[in-house]
Amino acid sequence: MCLAVACLTCLQRVRTLASMSQTSYAVQSDFASEALQKEHVLTQILQDADRLIVAYSGGVDSAYLALQAHRALGANALALTALSPSYPHVQREMAERIVREFGFAHEYVDTREMQNAAYVQNEMDRCYHCKSELFSVLQQLREEREFSAIAYGINADDTRDFRPGHRAARERGVLAPLLDANLSKAEIRFLSRRAGLPTADLPASPCLASRLPYGTSVTKLRLEQIEEGEQRLRALGFREFRLRHHGDFARIEIAADELELALDLRMTQKIVEQIEPLGFREVVIDRRGYRPGSLNEGLVLRSDENPPSLEGSAQ
């Protein structure tokens, strides 16, 4: 009797697990199907652009956008990367790797946001001034080479954080194809993985200036300290992190799944030994871990920082 009950219980568990597995598969299947439908919409949007310049950094979003523009438009798509002190060398290496592997047209341009006092002051609208400079340079190139439009890689999830660069895009009529296709970050990663892009599972990598608290001026030295410090953290084996530059001390944010390792006494000592010589009197490991946009915490999103929509516009 006991054996029969045990067998029945076991059978019920098997059925439950099978049902859960089927549900999980259905959810995954729906996700993939919806992502592929959105990719089809994206292709149509890109084809309608005719001749397109893509602002390309080599990050998750811009890499996927540049590849899809290349597939949709061929020689009528050009990926452009801005060379700036705030652009990490490790990301430039990734950008060049993708260009080599996928063969799309690519060039570099120089931007001079460091000559703009409003950018250097690093107030809450720093990103607006940076993107304004970038889009102004790309606009000039668009006119000289007779391209139809410029696009950049904002996605549907980016509306949740404070991003003044969206306003710069709206003011200059820059297209946002990923947003118009309503592609989320997760869907872009899925589609990037499907396309074979090495960026599919990379952590987000905003510009180096984003590691400076608002009000701390952007200088070449500080950007170099941040970049070298993060390179040293990378060499220690960490994957997702930020070095927040607070003047004479550095605050290190480490992803939750790596934080325990960072807080190990021996590893903490290694981190301090690597970061202090860069010019910091003190190095602090933030026990709250890595938090995307942590320097934006407490800010109120203004309506004019929301991203532009292409529908019904002249963009």
N, C-alpha and C positions, 0 to 999 in steps of 0.2 A: 504493500500500500504506500509506504514511504517512498519507495523507489518510483512508483507511478506519479506521485505528486511532484517529486524532484524532476522527473522527465518532463512533466507538463509545464512546470515553472521554467525549465531550460528552453522548451519550445517557444513559450511566450516571449522570453528574452530575445531569442533569435528573430522572431517575427517583429518585435519592437525595433531591433537593430536594423533589420532589413527595411522596415518602413522609414526609419530615420535616414538611412542611406539613400533611399529613393527620393525622399524629400530634399535632401542636400543636393543630389544630382539634378533635380528639377530646378532648384534655385540657381545652381551654377549654370545650367543650360539656359535659363531665362536671362541671366546676367550676360552671358556670352552673346546670345542672340541680339539683345538690346544694344550691346556695344558695337556689334558688327553693323547693325542698322544705322547707328549714329555715324559710324565710319563712312558708310555709303553717303549719308547726308553731307558729311565733311568733304568728301570727294567732289560732290556737286557744287558746293560752295567754292572750293578752290578752282574748279574748272571755270566757273563764272567770273573769277578774278582776272582771267586772261593772261596777263603778265605780272608776276608777283615777286616782291622782295619779302623775305622772311627774316625777322630779327632772330638770330640764332646764337645761343650761348653754349649749346651742348648739354643742357639740362634735360630732364625728363620730357617736359612739355614741348620745348622748342625743337628738340631732336625729332620727336614724333611728327610735329607740324612740318618741319623741313623735309622729312622723308615723304610724307603724304603729298606735299606740294610738288616735290620732284616726280612722284608717280603720276600725279594728275596733270602736270603741266610740262614735264620734261625740261627742255632748254629754256622754257619761258618762266622758270622759277630760279631764283638766286638767293642763297642763304648768305647773310652778312653778319659778321661778328665784330662787335666793338672792342677795340683794345683800350683798356683803361686800368689804372692802378688798382681798382676795386675788383677786377676780374681775376679769379684764382687761376694760377698756372695749371693746377690739376684738372680744372674744367676745360681749359684750352686744349690740353692733351686729349681729353675725351672727345671734344668737338672735332679735332683733326682726325682722330681714329675713325669716327663715324663717317666723315667725308670720304676717307680712303676706302672704307668697307662698302659703302653704298653708292659712291660715285656721283654725288650731286654737286652742282656748281656752288662754289663757296669763295668768299673773299673776306678780307679784313678791312675795317675802317677805323680811323682814329676819332675818339671823342675827347672833348676838352671840358668836361664838367668841373674838373679841379680848378679851372680858371674862373668859375662862377662862385662869387662870395656866398650867394644864397645856398648853394649846395654844400660848400665847405663848412658853413655854420652848423649844418646838421640839425635843423629844426624838424618838426614833424612832417614837413613837406619835402624832405630831402629827395625822396624817390621821384617826386614830381619833377624836380629840376634835372635829375639824372635822365629820366625818360624823355623829357623835353629836348635835351641835348641830343640824345640818341635818335629820336624821331626826326629832328631837324636835319641831322646829317643824312639820314636815310631818305628823307624827302628830296634833298638836293640831288642825291644820286638817282632817285626815281625819275626826276625831271630830266636829268642829263641823259639817261639811258632809255627814256621813254617806256618805263614800266607803268602799269595801270594802278597799282596799289601797293601798300605795305601791310604786313600782318605780323602779329606777335602772339605768344603762346599763353595767354590767360585762359584758364579753364573754369568750369562751372562751380568748382569749390572755392575759387579764389575770392569770391564776393564775401566770404565770411571773416576776412581779416582786413585790417586797415592798409590800403594800398593806394596812395596818392598817384602812383604812376598811371592808374586807369584814367584819371582826369586828363593827363597829358595825351593819352591815346585818343580820347574823345575829341579833344580840341583840334587834333591834327588829322582826324578822319582815318585813323589806323584800324585796320580790320582785326577782328577777334574770332577767327573761324572755329576754334575749339569750343569757345563759349557759345557761339551761334548753333553749333551742333549739339550743345548741351552735354558735352563730354566731361565726366568727372575724372579726378586724379586716378582713381582705381581703374576706371575703364581705359584711360590712356596707358597705364602700366600694363594692363592685360593686352591691349592691342600692340603695344611696343614689344612685349614678349613674343607675341605671335609673329611680329615682323622681324624678329631677331635682333632688335636694338639692344646694345649693351647697357643702356640707361634704364631699362625696364624696372629694375629693382634698386636703383641707386637712391640714396637719401636726397632730399631736396637740398639745393645748394645756391642760396641767394648770394648777392654780392657781398664782398668783405665789409663794406661800410655798414651793413645791417647789424654787425656785431658791436657797433658803437652806440651807447645810449644817446638819446636826443639831447642836444646841447653840447656834446663833446665834439669838437671840430674834427673834420676829416682831414688827416694829413697822410702823406706818403709813408712816413715812418710808422704811424699807427697801423696802417693797412699792411705794411711789411711784417710788423710784429704779429698781427693776427694770422696772416698767411703762414708764416714760418711756425708759429705755435701750433696751428691746426695740422700742419704737415708732420710735426713731431708727435702729436697725439695719434695721427694715422699710423706712423711708424711703430708706435707702441701697440698697435693692433686694434684700436678703436675704430668703429665704423660710422657711427652717427653721433655728432657732438657739435658744440659751438664754444669758441673762446670769446667771451664777452669782455671787451676792453673797458675797464673803469679807471682810466688814468694810470696810477702807479700800482694797481692790482688787477689781476686777471681772474675772472669768474668762469669756471669751466662747467658747462652743462653736458652731461653724458646720457645717452639713451637709457631708458629704464632697464632693458635687458643686459646692459653692460655696466650699470652703475655699481653693482656689488663688487665687480672686479676693480673699478676705479677707487672704491672706498677701502679696499684692502690696504693695510698700512704700507706694505712694501711697494705696491703699485702707486699709491698716493705719493710716496717719496720720489719715485721715478718721475712722476708727472711734474712735481715741484722742481726737481733737478733739471728737467728739460725746459720748463717755461720761464722760471725766474731769470736765467741769464739773458733773456731777450729784452730785459729792461723793466721787469716788474719787481716791486718790493715784496709783494705777497701774492700767493696763488691760492684760490679758494675753489673747492669742488662743491658745487651746488647740490645738496642732498635731495632737492626736488626733481633733479634730473633734467634732461633736455626737454624744453617746451618750445615748439615752433612759435615764433613771434612773441617771445616772452617780454621783449622790450616794448611791445605794444600793449601789454596788459594794463587795463584801466583806461585805455583810450576809447573815445566814443566815435563810431564810424559815421562820418558825414555823408549825406546823400550824394554830394557831388564827387565822392571818391568811388562810387559804384562804377563798374565797368560799362563801356558803351555797348549798345545793341546795334546790329547791322540792319535789322528789319525796318524798312520804311525810312532809312537814312540815306544820305549821299555818300556813305562810306564804301 
